[in-house]
Amino acid sequence: MESLLQKLHGKTATVGVLGLGYVGLPLAVEFGRAGYRVIGFDLDQAKVDRVNQGDSYISDVEGSFLGALVASGRLRATTDLSQIAQVDAISICVPTPLRKTKDPDISYVKQSAEQVASYLRNDTLVVLESTTYPGTTDELVAPILAGSDRVIGRDIFLAFSPERVDPGNPRYHTQNTPKVVGGITPRCTEMALALYSQVIGQVVAVGTAREAEMVKLLENTFRAVNIALVNELLLMCDRMGIDIWKVVDAAATKPFGFMPFYPGPGIGGHCIPIDPMYLSWKAKTYDFFNRFIELATDINGNMPRFVVTKLMRILNDRRQPLNGARILVLGVAYKPDVTDVRESPGLEILKLLVQHGAVTSYHDPHVPSLALGSENLLSEELTEQNIRSKDCILVATNHTAIDWALVARHARLVFDTRNALSRFEGPDIVRL
Ligand SMILES: NC(=O)c1ccc[n+]([C@@H]2O[C@H](COP(=O)([O-])OP(=O)(O)OC[C@H]3O[C@@H](n4cnc5c(N)ncnc54)[C@H](O)[C@@H]3O)[C@@H](O)[C@H]2O)c1
């Protein structure tokens, strides 16, 4: 009988992906593309149906490609978790959000580990991909999978491998972004390497699952802190009358020792605002307080308020109150060229504008409708007439599909929090 290692190397293994979201669906497609037979699992029947119809709901996954994989029988999706018994390896890609108290909500990881444990056969590899605090794989997932009668590293194999996918990035995607793996035992690392090196261009092994968990948190904390630094400098430059955008661009000409980060209306998405909180929560159980993380969270989290306060100042200079002003928020996804609005600063800005009595609307080519509290908003068309009818166009996200020349030409006032209109100058274009 073929061993697990032989099946992984020979691509005769069946690979499962649990959680078919932004991370799981592209990963399932890559496993299929590499030649494995893939079963995708999700509790959401609508997603499962769409995968089985070859209908992609993730912009980085092309529908025609997904359709071809499904038609060839290489990839299928199901809500029937008992089919986990058919897989030789399974990657867990479920959400890791925060609770209202800003503590980690690890319930999805726990639940999916229990689901996997109840159907898992021996000689199977399990890889946790969800971003989480160091220790989740060995303290939480390992005991659930081991139960009373399995030994990890002998009967089953468990590793952590952080997902680094950057949705909307035209250059780096799942296949060409190097992947880090760290197992509970050296044999577990070997198994995870065997799987991922068939699929991903470069795989980097670290000593333990904890190290692999920490790698991801270092990367995203690095981003959160650097964005906060430049946002704080923006607050200072605003007071000093210095154009921070020009400062960053000029500093970026230094060919070594500097990496540009740009200010903006705040941070969003499922990663940068959340992941550092997982780390600081865990650190507190060691009586360690991450001051950089707390500070970065505070500065970045307050940026939407600063945006609205500055808008009030700009309108005040024009003898106009924000109360009653017609403000169109341009771009509500958390970053350019994606559909994702989770934690998006654009939503916070919209809420604050409503609180201050502004007459709000939005346009986003990637977000046709938006739930804001109990209201459901629809994206307005970006026409000359509509732009002219607003007191201010507030740019919250710089999507490439937006006709910036049209905005610059017809807006009475633009408040640009992303430097999207850097090509245009004029008294009616005000940058953050
Ligand atoms: N979105 C990103 O850009 C990104 C990048 C890197 C890492 N991550 C991390 O990857 C993980 C997944 O994020 P995502 O953005 O793909 O989330 P997502 O919400 O897009 O997808 C998660 C999927 O898991 C499914 N699910 C939840 N519980 C389940 C269960 N018990 N069994 C089966 N399916 C279940 C949900 O229905 C959903 O389809 C998170 O830990 C996130 O931090 C995300």
The ligand as a Gaussian input file, in Angstrom:
#p B3LYP/6-31G(d) Opt

LIG

0 1
 N       -8.662000      37.249000       3.243000
 C       -7.358000      37.382000       3.236000
 O       -6.815000      38.223000       2.531000
 C       -6.466000      36.522000       4.098000
 C       -5.093000      36.504000       3.825000
 C       -4.266000      35.701000       4.608000
 C       -4.810000      34.964000       5.659000
 N       -6.148000      35.005000       5.911000
 C       -6.679000      34.180000       7.012000
 O       -7.288000      33.027000       6.452000
 C       -8.406000      32.628000       7.246000
 C       -9.651000      32.560000       6.374000
 O       -9.949000      33.868000       5.895000
 P      -10.893000      34.143000       4.652000
 O      -10.730000      35.566000       4.304000
 O      -10.681000      33.087000       3.600000
 O      -12.336000      33.902000       5.342000
 P      -13.748000      33.766000       4.597000
 O      -14.754000      34.223000       5.575000
 O      -13.671000      34.379000       3.244000
 O      -13.902000      32.191000       4.375000
 C      -14.035000      31.273000       5.414000
 C      -14.992000      30.164000       4.968000
 O      -15.034000      29.172000       5.989000
 C      -16.347000      28.670000       6.055000
 N      -16.501000      28.016000       7.357000
 C      -16.588000      28.591000       8.580000
 N      -16.653000      27.646000       9.531000
 C      -16.603000      26.451000       8.893000
 C      -16.631000      25.112000       9.336000
 N      -16.700000      24.825000      10.639000
 N      -16.589000      24.122000       8.424000
 C      -16.513000      24.419000       7.103000
 N      -16.467000      25.682000       6.621000
 C      -16.509000      26.679000       7.511000
 C      -17.213000      29.880000       5.852000
 O      -18.515000      29.526000       5.422000
 C      -16.428000      30.630000       4.764000
 O      -16.835000      30.263000       3.459000
 C       -8.500000      33.647000       8.383000
 O       -7.804000      33.143000       9.504000
 C       -7.765000      34.847000       7.825000
 O       -7.202000      35.645000       8.845000
 C       -6.988000      35.755000       5.126000

